[in-house]
Amino acid sequence: MKLQMHSIHFDADQKLIDFIQKKADKLDTFYDRIIDGEVFMRLDKNENNKNKIVEIKLNVPGKQLFAKHQTDSFEGAADEAIEGLRRQIKKFKEKLVLARQ
């Protein structure tokens, strides 16, 4: 799956980009018609430790799926956002199957 990566307020290293790409590629096992997506990694300028935000948008035929998570590491935030997208994809597929019946 083709993902555009955007890092806001910092420069993301290649290991982080590869990690997110590898995790997101696993979503293809749940739904193989994902068109593309965008990932926004944002470093929030607040005082607490949970200042890393990952937002992921996926385009599927007829709909756009979105997940956002904030935690103390980009890897953890990406994991949670991708897990949220996995649940959304499963729901989306169930609705497609019901609509066809």
CNS distance restraints for C-alpha pairs under 8 A (distance, minus, plus):
assign (resid   1 and name CA) (resid  24 and name CA) 7.85 0.50 0.50
assign (resid   1 and name CA) (resid  25 and name CA) 6.05 0.50 0.50
assign (resid   1 and name CA) (resid  28 and name CA) 7.45 0.50 0.50
assign (resid   1 and name CA) (resid  34 and name CA) 7.13 0.50 0.50
assign (resid   1 and name CA) (resid  35 and name CA) 7.12 0.50 0.50
assign (resid   1 and name CA) (resid  36 and name CA) 5.92 0.50 0.50
assign (resid   1 and name CA) (resid  37 and name CA) 7.77 0.50 0.50
assign (resid   2 and name CA) (resid  35 and name CA) 7.67 0.50 0.50
assign (resid   2 and name CA) (resid  36 and name CA) 5.06 0.50 0.50
assign (resid   2 and name CA) (resid  37 and name CA) 6.47 0.50 0.50
assign (resid   3 and name CA) (resid  21 and name CA) 7.23 0.50 0.50
assign (resid   3 and name CA) (resid  36 and name CA) 5.89 0.50 0.50
assign (resid   3 and name CA) (resid  37 and name CA) 4.75 0.50 0.50
assign (resid   3 and name CA) (resid  38 and name CA) 5.29 0.50 0.50
assign (resid   3 and name CA) (resid  39 and name CA) 6.86 0.50 0.50
assign (resid   4 and name CA) (resid  37 and name CA) 6.38 0.50 0.50
assign (resid   4 and name CA) (resid  38 and name CA) 4.68 0.50 0.50
assign (resid   4 and name CA) (resid  39 and name CA) 6.10 0.50 0.50
assign (resid   5 and name CA) (resid  17 and name CA) 7.30 0.50 0.50
assign (resid   5 and name CA) (resid  38 and name CA) 6.04 0.50 0.50
assign (resid   5 and name CA) (resid  39 and name CA) 4.89 0.50 0.50
assign (resid   5 and name CA) (resid  40 and name CA) 6.25 0.50 0.50
assign (resid   5 and name CA) (resid  41 and name CA) 7.74 0.50 0.50
assign (resid   6 and name CA) (resid  38 and name CA) 7.63 0.50 0.50
assign (resid   6 and name CA) (resid  39 and name CA) 6.02 0.50 0.50
assign (resid   6 and name CA) (resid  40 and name CA) 4.82 0.50 0.50
assign (resid   6 and name CA) (resid  41 and name CA) 6.12 0.50 0.50
assign (resid   7 and name CA) (resid  11 and name CA) 6.08 0.50 0.50
assign (resid   7 and name CA) (resid  12 and name CA) 6.02 0.50 0.50
assign (resid   7 and name CA) (resid  40 and name CA) 5.93 0.50 0.50
assign (resid   7 and name CA) (resid  41 and name CA) 4.71 0.50 0.50
assign (resid   7 and name CA) (resid  42 and name CA) 5.97 0.50 0.50
assign (resid   8 and name CA) (resid  40 and name CA) 7.24 0.50 0.50
assign (resid   8 and name CA) (resid  41 and name CA) 6.07 0.50 0.50
assign (resid   8 and name CA) (resid  42 and name CA) 4.77 0.50 0.50
assign (resid   8 and name CA) (resid  43 and name CA) 6.52 0.50 0.50
assign (resid   9 and name CA) (resid  42 and name CA) 6.44 0.50 0.50
assign (resid   9 and name CA) (resid  43 and name CA) 5.79 0.50 0.50
assign (resid   9 and name CA) (resid  44 and name CA) 7.99 0.50 0.50
assign (resid  10 and name CA) (resid  42 and name CA) 7.66 0.50 0.50
assign (resid  10 and name CA) (resid  43 and name CA) 6.81 0.50 0.50
assign (resid  12 and name CA) (resid  16 and name CA) 6.52 0.50 0.50
assign (resid  12 and name CA) (resid  17 and name CA) 6.93 0.50 0.50
assign (resid  13 and name CA) (resid  17 and name CA) 6.63 0.50 0.50
assign (resid  14 and name CA) (resid  18 and name CA) 6.01 0.50 0.50
assign (resid  15 and name CA) (resid  19 and name CA) 6.05 0.50 0.50
assign (resid  16 and name CA) (resid  20 and name CA) 6.30 0.50 0.50
assign (resid  16 and name CA) (resid  74 and name CA) 7.79 0.50 0.50
assign (resid  16 and name CA) (resid  75 and name CA) 7.33 0.50 0.50
assign (resid  17 and name CA) (resid  21 and name CA) 6.13 0.50 0.50
assign (resid  18 and name CA) (resid  22 and name CA) 6.01 0.50 0.50
assign (resid  19 and name CA) (resid  23 and name CA) 6.28 0.50 0.50
assign (resid  19 and name CA) (resid  75 and name CA) 7.58 0.50 0.50
assign (resid  20 and name CA) (resid  24 and name CA) 6.03 0.50 0.50
assign (resid  20 and name CA) (resid  75 and name CA) 7.47 0.50 0.50
assign (resid  20 and name CA) (resid  78 and name CA) 6.48 0.50 0.50
assign (resid  21 and name CA) (resid  25 and name CA) 6.02 0.50 0.50
assign (resid  22 and name CA) (resid  26 and name CA) 6.86 0.50 0.50
assign (resid  23 and name CA) (resid  27 and name CA) 7.55 0.50 0.50
assign (resid  23 and name CA) (resid  79 and name CA) 7.44 0.50 0.50
assign (resid  23 and name CA) (resid  82 and name CA) 7.32 0.50 0.50
assign (resid  24 and name CA) (resid  28 and name CA) 7.81 0.50 0.50
assign (resid  24 and name CA) (resid  82 and name CA) 6.53 0.50 0.50
assign (resid  26 and name CA) (resid  30 and name CA) 7.75 0.50 0.50
assign (resid  27 and name CA) (resid  31 and name CA) 6.65 0.50 0.50
assign (resid  27 and name CA) (resid  82 and name CA) 7.91 0.50 0.50
assign (resid  27 and name CA) (resid  86 and name CA) 6.42 0.50 0.50
assign (resid  28 and name CA) (resid  32 and name CA) 4.81 0.50 0.50
assign (resid  28 and name CA) (resid  33 and name CA) 7.61 0.50 0.50
assign (resid  28 and name CA) (resid  34 and name CA) 6.98 0.50 0.50
assign (resid  30 and name CA) (resid  86 and name CA) 7.35 0.50 0.50
assign (resid  30 and name CA) (resid  89 and name CA) 7.08 0.50 0.50
assign (resid  30 and name CA) (resid  90 and name CA) 7.07 0.50 0.50
assign (resid  31 and name CA) (resid  89 and name CA) 6.88 0.50 0.50
assign (resid  31 and name CA) (resid  93 and name CA) 7.61 0.50 0.50
assign (resid  33 and name CA) (resid  60 and name CA) 6.46 0.50 0.50
assign (resid  33 and name CA) (resid  61 and name CA) 7.29 0.50 0.50
assign (resid  34 and name CA) (resid  58 and name CA) 7.08 0.50 0.50
assign (resid  34 and name CA) (resid  59 and name CA) 6.15 0.50 0.50
assign (resid  34 and name CA) (resid  60 and name CA) 4.76 0.50 0.50
assign (resid  34 and name CA) (resid  61 and name CA) 7.39 0.50 0.50
assign (resid  35 and name CA) (resid  58 and name CA) 7.49 0.50 0.50
assign (resid  35 and name CA) (resid  59 and name CA) 5.45 0.50 0.50
assign (resid  35 and name CA) (resid  60 and name CA) 5.49 0.50 0.50
assign (resid  35 and name CA) (resid  61 and name CA) 7.30 0.50 0.50
assign (resid  36 and name CA) (resid  58 and name CA) 5.98 0.50 0.50
assign (resid  36 and name CA) (resid  59 and name CA) 5.51 0.50 0.50
assign (resid  36 and name CA) (resid  60 and name CA) 7.60 0.50 0.50
assign (resid  37 and name CA) (resid  56 and name CA) 7.10 0.50 0.50
assign (resid  37 and name CA) (resid  57 and name CA) 5.33 0.50 0.50
assign (resid  37 and name CA) (resid  58 and name CA) 4.24 0.50 0.50
assign (resid  37 and name CA) (resid  59 and name CA) 5.86 0.50 0.50
assign (resid  38 and name CA) (resid  56 and name CA) 5.74 0.50 0.50
assign (resid  38 and name CA) (resid  57 and name CA) 5.20 0.50 0.50
assign (resid  38 and name CA) (resid  58 and name CA) 6.65 0.50 0.50
assign (resid  39 and name CA) (resid  54 and name CA) 7.01 0.50 0.50
assign (resid  39 and name CA) (resid  55 and name CA) 5.73 0.50 0.50
assign (resid  39 and name CA) (resid  56 and name CA) 4.54 0.50 0.50
assign (resid  39 and name CA) (resid  57 and name CA) 6.54 0.50 0.50
assign (resid  40 and name CA) (resid  53 and name CA) 7.93 0.50 0.50
assign (resid  40 and name CA) (resid  54 and name CA) 5.69 0.50 0.50
assign (resid  40 and name CA) (resid  55 and name CA) 5.04 0.50 0.50
assign (resid  40 and name CA) (resid  56 and name CA) 6.39 0.50 0.50
assign (resid  41 and name CA) (resid  52 and name CA) 7.38 0.50 0.50
assign (resid  41 and name CA) (resid  53 and name CA) 5.81 0.50 0.50
assign (resid  41 and name CA) (resid  54 and name CA) 4.67 0.50 0.50
assign (resid  41 and name CA) (resid  55 and name CA) 6.57 0.50 0.50
assign (resid  41 and name CA) (resid  74 and name CA) 7.44 0.50 0.50
assign (resid  42 and name CA) (resid  52 and name CA) 6.03 0.50 0.50
assign (resid  42 and name CA) (resid  53 and name CA) 5.05 0.50 0.50
assign (resid  42 and name CA) (resid  54 and name CA) 6.37 0.50 0.50
assign (resid  43 and name CA) (resid  51 and name CA) 5.92 0.50 0.50
assign (resid  43 and name CA) (resid  52 and name CA) 4.95 0.50 0.50
assign (resid  43 and name CA) (resid  53 and name CA) 6.35 0.50 0.50
assign (resid  44 and name CA) (resid  51 and name CA) 4.83 0.50 0.50
assign (resid  44 and name CA) (resid  52 and name CA) 6.12 0.50 0.50
assign (resid  44 and name CA) (resid  53 and name CA) 7.09 0.50 0.50
assign (resid  45 and name CA) (resid  51 and name CA) 6.92 0.50 0.50
assign (resid  46 and name CA) (resid  51 and name CA) 6.51 0.50 0.50
assign (resid  47 and name CA) (resid  51 and name CA) 7.88 0.50 0.50
assign (resid  49 and name CA) (resid  71 and name CA) 7.67 0.50 0.50
assign (resid  49 and name CA) (resid  72 and name CA) 5.49 0.50 0.50
assign (resid  50 and name CA) (resid  70 and name CA) 6.35 0.50 0.50
assign (resid  50 and name CA) (resid  71 and name CA) 4.32 0.50 0.50
assign (resid  50 and name CA) (resid  72 and name CA) 4.05 0.50 0.50
assign (resid  50 and name CA) (resid  73 and name CA) 7.48 0.50 0.50
assign (resid  51 and name CA) (resid  70 and name CA) 6.67 0.50 0.50
assign (resid  51 and name CA) (resid  71 and name CA) 6.28 0.50 0.50
assign (resid  51 and name CA) (resid  72 and name CA) 6.01 0.50 0.50
assign (resid  52 and name CA) (resid  70 and name CA) 5.55 0.50 0.50
assign (resid  52 and name CA) (resid  71 and name CA) 5.56 0.50 0.50
assign (resid  52 and name CA) (resid  72 and name CA) 5.75 0.50 0.50
assign (resid  52 and name CA) (resid  73 and name CA) 5.87 0.50 0.50
assign (resid  52 and name CA) (resid  74 and name CA) 5.75 0.50 0.50
assign (resid  52 and name CA) (resid  77 and name CA) 7.20 0.50 0.50
assign (resid  53 and name CA) (resid  68 and name CA) 7.15 0.50 0.50
assign (resid  53 and name CA) (resid  69 and name CA) 5.75 0.50 0.50
assign (resid  53 and name CA) (resid  70 and name CA) 4.31 0.50 0.50
assign (resid  53 and name CA) (resid  71 and name CA) 6.65 0.50 0.50
assign (resid  53 and name CA) (resid  74 and name CA) 6.86 0.50 0.50
assign (resid  53 and name CA) (resid  77 and name CA) 6.41 0.50 0.50
assign (resid  54 and name CA) (resid  68 and name CA) 5.69 0.50 0.50
assign (resid  54 and name CA) (resid  69 and name CA) 5.56 0.50 0.50
assign (resid  54 and name CA) (resid  70 and name CA) 6.48 0.50 0.50
assign (resid  54 and name CA) (resid  74 and name CA) 6.71 0.50 0.50
assign (resid  54 and name CA) (resid  77 and name CA) 5.69 0.50 0.50
assign (resid  54 and name CA) (resid  78 and name CA) 5.80 0.50 0.50
assign (resid  54 and name CA) (resid  81 and name CA) 7.01 0.50 0.50
assign (resid  55 and name CA) (resid  66 and name CA) 7.32 0.50 0.50
assign (resid  55 and name CA) (resid  67 and name CA) 5.73 0.50 0.50
assign (resid  55 and name CA) (resid  68 and name CA) 4.22 0.50 0.50
assign (resid  55 and name CA) (resid  69 and name CA) 6.59 0.50 0.50
assign (resid  55 and name CA) (resid  78 and name CA) 7.97 0.50 0.50
assign (resid  55 and name CA) (resid  81 and name CA) 7.00 0.50 0.50
assign (resid  56 and name CA) (resid  66 and name CA) 5.69 0.50 0.50
assign (resid  56 and name CA) (resid  67 and name CA) 5.37 0.50 0.50
assign (resid  56 and name CA) (resid  68 and name CA) 6.38 0.50 0.50
assign (resid  56 and name CA) (resid  81 and name CA) 6.89 0.50 0.50
assign (resid  56 and name CA) (resid  82 and name CA) 7.71 0.50 0.50
assign (resid  57 and name CA) (resid  64 and name CA) 6.77 0.50 0.50
assign (resid  57 and name CA) (resid  65 and name CA) 5.64 0.50 0.50
assign (resid  57 and name CA) (resid  66 and name CA) 4.50 0.50 0.50
assign (resid  57 and name CA) (resid  67 and name CA) 6.69 0.50 0.50
assign (resid  58 and name CA) (resid  64 and name CA) 5.67 0.50 0.50
assign (resid  58 and name CA) (resid  65 and name CA) 5.05 0.50 0.50
assign (resid  58 and name CA) (resid  66 and name CA) 6.39 0.50 0.50
assign (resid  59 and name CA) (resid  63 and name CA) 6.31 0.50 0.50
assign (resid  59 and name CA) (resid  64 and name CA) 4.62 0.50 0.50
assign (resid  59 and name CA) (resid  65 and name CA) 6.40 0.50 0.50
assign (resid  60 and name CA) (resid  64 and name CA) 5.98 0.50 0.50
assign (resid  60 and name CA) (resid  65 and name CA) 7.49 0.50 0.50
assign (resid  65 and name CA) (resid  85 and name CA) 6.98 0.50 0.50
assign (resid  65 and name CA) (resid  88 and name CA) 7.15 0.50 0.50
assign (resid  65 and name CA) (resid  89 and name CA) 7.93 0.50 0.50
assign (resid  66 and name CA) (resid  85 and name CA) 6.93 0.50 0.50
assign (resid  67 and name CA) (resid  81 and name CA) 5.20 0.50 0.50
assign (resid  67 and name CA) (resid  82 and name CA) 7.34 0.50 0.50
assign (resid  67 and name CA) (resid  84 and name CA) 6.13 0.50 0.50
assign (resid  67 and name CA) (resid  85 and name CA) 6.10 0.50 0.50
assign (resid  68 and name CA) (resid  77 and name CA) 7.96 0.50 0.50
assign (resid  68 and name CA) (resid  81 and name CA) 5.47 0.50 0.50
assign (resid  69 and name CA) (resid  77 and name CA) 5.19 0.50 0.50
assign (resid  69 and name CA) (resid  78 and name CA) 7.26 0.50 0.50
assign (resid  69 and name CA) (resid  80 and name CA) 6.35 0.50 0.50
assign (resid  69 and name CA) (resid  81 and name CA) 5.47 0.50 0.50
assign (resid  70 and name CA) (resid  77 and name CA) 5.54 0.50 0.50
assign (resid  71 and name CA) (resid  76 and name CA) 6.66 0.50 0.50
assign (resid  71 and name CA) (resid  77 and name CA) 5.53 0.50 0.50
assign (resid  72 and name CA) (resid  76 and name CA) 7.38 0.50 0.50
assign (resid  72 and name CA) (resid  77 and name CA) 7.69 0.50 0.50
assign (resid  73 and name CA) (resid  77 and name CA) 6.25 0.50 0.50
assign (resid  74 and name CA) (resid  78 and name CA) 5.95 0.50 0.50
assign (resid  75 and name CA) (resid  79 and name CA) 6.16 0.50 0.50
assign (resid  76 and name CA) (resid  80 and name CA) 6.30 0.50 0.50
assign (resid  77 and name CA) (resid  81 and name CA) 6.10 0.50 0.50
assign (resid  78 and name CA) (resid  82 and name CA) 5.98 0.50 0.50
assign (resid  79 and name CA) (resid  83 and name CA) 6.13 0.50 0.50
assign (resid  80 and name CA) (resid  84 and name CA) 6.22 0.50 0.50
assign (resid  81 and name CA) (resid  85 and name CA) 6.30 0.50 0.50
assign (resid  82 and name CA) (resid  86 and name CA) 6.11 0.50 0.50
assign (resid  83 and name CA) (resid  87 and name CA) 6.46 0.50 0.50
assign (resid  84 and name CA) (resid  88 and name CA) 6.33 0.50 0.50
assign (resid  85 and name CA) (resid  89 and name CA) 6.02 0.50 0.50
assign (resid  86 and name CA) (resid  90 and name CA) 6.31 0.50 0.50
assign (resid  87 and name CA) (resid  91 and name CA) 6.32 0.50 0.50
assign (resid  88 and name CA) (resid  92 and name CA) 6.04 0.50 0.50
assign (resid  89 and name CA) (resid  93 and name CA) 6.10 0.50 0.50
assign (resid  90 and name CA) (resid  94 and name CA) 6.24 0.50 0.50
assign (resid  91 and name CA) (resid  95 and name CA) 6.29 0.50 0.50
assign (resid  92 and name CA) (resid  96 and name CA) 6.33 0.50 0.50
assign (resid  93 and name CA) (resid  97 and name CA) 6.27 0.50 0.50
assign (resid  94 and name CA) (resid  98 and name CA) 6.24 0.50 0.50
assign (resid  95 and name CA) (resid  99 and name CA) 6.04 0.50 0.50
assign (resid  96 and name CA) (resid 100 and name CA) 6.33 0.50 0.50
assign (resid  97 and name CA) (resid 101 and name CA) 6.68 0.50 0.50
